[in-house]
Amino acid sequence: MHQASLPPAALAARQGPPEVLARALRASRADTLATFAVYEKALPGLQVPLRAELNPPLWELGHIGWFQDFWIARNPERARGVRANPDTPRPPPPRAEADALYNSSSVPHDSRWRLPLPTADATRDDLARQLERTLALLGQVPGGDEAGLYFFRLALLHEDMHHEAALYMARGLGIALEDARWRPAPLPEPQAPLAFGARAWRLGSPPGPGFAFDNELADHTVALAPFAIDRQAVRWAEFLPFVEAGGYQDARCWDEEGARWLAAQPAPLPRYLRRAGAGWQA
């Protein structure tokens, strides 16, 4: 993604000064904790089924704080930014077993349901102290020191990414979200598709100030043939005729990969819909 196409809040996270970054870190943590509290109310024992697209919410919470501490407070080379050695030795974490519990590079996904995790209250306390350390260190970085700000930006975007995962996990588990920002909004009637002629398109982020993920770098030009694209996501009103006509049972509608996916689903229906009388409810 080219950074010029980002909305202002996202651009501020990637390029804003330390004081803007500090506000964003606090706001991101508030969202993380608020959504976790919804899980606490909805899930007895915070238990979720073992599925590839899920993580135990308590593990996710601890991992978020661990990641921030690992790359900032415990990272002796954080001031070097992208030039830092990711494998440089670090001091031990404040919670002795944290690396063995939360390092997603070494803790297999399916094992996370069996780990002896700290309680929710203990994990929240850990996160509060971790954020205090992060903000104190951020306060020592001068504005304009992009190398020095790199890992703070990384920690912020990592936490936002995991909050997005928490939101789609809630959706998949049928958990109602209390914050109006995370509830789906009805889409308007679709307008005509957008048509584009053949063109050269600059893909990726060019070298410059601010943060970019590694898979956004090495910007390059690609040649696009003429194409058209819908102006918005497909609405249920547009998709339901396919469902009601038996599309989920008609093998002609599914390629090989799609058929394998469908066979693994608990029911031959859209995941986020259920029958409600003669109609449907999302």
N, C-alpha and C positions, 0 to 999 in steps of 0.2 A: 504494500500500500504506500502510495506517495503521501508524505506528511502534509503536503498542501491541501489534500482532500479531507483531512481529519476535522471533526467538529471542534469548536474552541476549547471545550473542557479536556478533550483528549490531547489536543495540541499543547495545552498548558501542562499536562502531566509529563509530556515528553520534552518540553522546551522551557517551561516556566522557571522562575527564580526559586531559591530555597523556601521563601515564606509561602509561596503558592503550593509548592510541593508538600510542605508541612501540613497545610490545611487539607490537601487531598489525602494524605496518609491518615489523618484523623477521621475524615469522612468515610474513607474506605473501611477503616476498622469499625466504625459505628454500624455500617451496613453489614459487615461480616457478623458482628455480634447480634444484631437484630434478627437476621435471618436464622442464625443458629438457635436463638430463643424460640422461633417458630417451630423448628425441628424438635426442640425439647418438649414443647406442648403436644405436638402431634404424634411423636414416636415413643412408645413405651421403651425405656432403656436405651433410647437413641439407636435402636436396631433397624437396619435396612437389609434387604436381601442381597446375597452375594451375586452381583452382576457386573459385567465388564464395564458398564457405563456409570457405575456408582462407586462411591467411597463411603466408609463409615463417617458420619458427620463429626464425631468427636476426633477422629484421626485427621480429617480435613482441617479442623480448627487448630489443632496442635501443629500440623505441618506448616500452616501459614505463618505462625509466629516463629517456628524453627527456621524456615527459609529466610525470613527477614534478619534474624540474628546471625545466621550462618554467613550471609553475604555482606553484612554491614558490621555489627559489633565484633564479630569473631574473625573478620577478614583482615589480616594485616596489610593486604595490598589493595584495599578498597579505593584508595586515592588514585590508583593507576587506571581505574575504569576498565575499558575493554582490553588494556594491555596487562591486566592482572593475571597472575597464574592461578587458575581455578583450583589447582591441587596443592597450593601452598599450605603447609601445616597450620592448624588453628589451635587456639587454646580450647580446653574442654568446655562444653556448654554448662550453663548454670544448673540445669537438671541433668544429672549424670548420664541417664540413659537416653537422652533426647536424640542423639544421632542414630541409635539403633532403632528408635521408634518411628522417626519422621523423615528420614532421608529417602525420598522417593526413588533415587537412583539405585539404592541398594535394598530397599524393603519391597519385596514382591507384592503386587496388588492383592492377591487373594489372601496373603498372610495378615493383612491389616485388620481383618475381622477377629483375629485371635491374639492380638497384641495386648499386653497388660498396660493399657493407657491410663494416665492420670485422670482423675475425676473432672467433670465439666468445670467446677469451681476452681480447681487447681490449675486447669488449663487456661481459664480466663485470667487468673492471677499471673501466670507466666506471660501471657500476651500483653498484659498491661505493663509489666516490667520491660519486656522486649521493646514495646513501642516507646517507652520513656527513654531507653538507651538510644534508639534510633533517632528520635527527635533531638536529643542532646547532641549527638554527633552531627546531625544535619545542621544544627545551629553553628557549627564550627567551619562549615564549608562556605567559602565566599561565592557570591553570585558570579556567574560566568565561568566557574571552574567545572566544565562539562565532565571531565574525567572524574572529579570528586563527587559529582552528583549522579554518576551513572548507576551505581548499585541502589541508591535510594529510589530512582525511577524504576529500576527493575523490580524492586520489592513492591512498589505500589501497583504496577501493572500485573505482577504475579498475584497479588491479593485480589485485585479486581477480576482476574481470570477465574480464580477459585470461587469468588462470589457468583459469577455467572454460572459456574458449574453447580453451585448450590441451588440456584434458581431453577435450572432445568431438571435437577434431581427432584426438587419439590414438585415440579410439574409432572414428572414421570411417576411419582409416588402418590399423586392425588392430594397433596398438601396445599391448603389454601394459603396464599400469601397475603399478609395484612397490609403491606405498603402498596399504595395505589400505583407507584412507579413501576412495579413489577407485574401488574396485572395486564393481560392482553387487552389492547384497545381494538374496538371494531374497525374494520377497514371500510373505506368508502367504495362505492361502485367503481369498478375498474375503468380506466380511460384507455385510449388506444395505446398499443405498444410503442415504445421508443425505437425509432429506426436510425441506424448509423451507417454511413457509407464507409468504404474501405479507408483505412487510415493507419498511420504509425502511432503506437501508444507507448509512452514511457512507463515501464513497470518497475516498482521497487523504490526505495529511498536513496537518494544520492548522498554522498559524503557531505557532512555538514554538522552544524550544532544540533544538540538534542539527542534523544534516545531512539534507537531502532532495534528491533529484534534481528537476530542473525539471518533469519529467512526472509527479511525485508530488504536486505542489502544487495550489493552488486546490481544496482539499477541498470536497466538495459531497455532497448527499444524492440518491440515486437510488432509484426505486421498483422493487422486484423482485416479479414475479409468483411464484406458488408454483412450486417446482422441486425436483428431486432430483439428486444428484451421487454418483458412486462414491466410496467411502472411500479408494481407492488407485488407482494407475496400473494399467492393464490388464496382466495377466501374459501371457507367451508362451503358456502353456497355454490361455488363453482365446482368443488370437488365431490360433493355429496351425490350428484347424479351418477358419477362413476361407481361410487360405493353401492348405491341402491340398485344399479343395473347389474350387480353381481361381479363387478370388476375384480374383487378380491378372490373370487372363486374361479375366475376365467384364466386358465393357463396362458392363453394367447396374449394377455395383457402384461406378462412378466417375462423379462429375459432371465437367463440362467442365474445370474447373481441375485436378482430381485426375488426369484422363486426360492432360493436358499434362505434369504432373509425372511420371507413370509413364512416359510416352514418353521422357523425358530421362534415365531411370535406366539404369545399365549392364546390369541384369538385372531381370526382372519378379518380384522377390522382396523381402522385407524386407532393408534394407541391412545390418543387423547379425546376420543369420542365414546359416548355410551348411549344406548337407547333410552329415551325418555318418552314413554307412551308411544304415540305414532311418529314422534320426531327424534331428534338427536340433541344431546347436551354435551358441551365441551367441558 
